[in-house]
Amino acid sequence: MRNIIPSKIRIIVQLVVVAALVIIVDLVLKAFAYELSKTLSVFVGLIITNCIIMGRFEAFALANKPWRSFLDGIGNALGYALILIIVGFFRELLGSGTLLGIQVLGDPIEKTGVYAFGYENNGFMLLSPMALIIVGLIIWVQRSRNKVLIEED
């Protein structure tokens, strides 16, 4: 297969194959070992995410020298960590009103803080799709501040 797949799309094909295999294993586990699937389901998404990140690192490393690849890896890891921290911050703050387990927005039972003004904690921000919406908002804010990042058609 290495000689059949063009090198420009090799990484994409690898990512698709790994993602498909991981999803198939996850579905088989759900069908035959549901309890084990519930335990491991968190890691399924991490495997696919890891493949995407490693594919990007590999694509850069193939075209650059080791030191530049190392610096690129460090920069991307720090950027990815920053995005995860920002997303987690807003999801926890707006989803449960806490930060690191400390009530920040007030007490929902006693109606103090923002809860006194009618804020109701519905847990919507704790749902998975909201992480994507927050990432989209971060991208929008960054591109609004830095017009160079806007891609031309």
Secondary structure, DSSP 4 states (H G I P E B T S, - for coil): -TTTS-TTTHHHHHHHHHHHHHHHHHHHHHHH-HHHHHHHHHHHHHHHHHHHHHHHHHHHHHHS-HHHHHHHHHHHHHHHHHHHHHHHHHHHHHHHSEETTEE-S--TTTT-GGGGGT----SGGGSHHHHHHHHHHHHHHHHHH-GGGSPP-
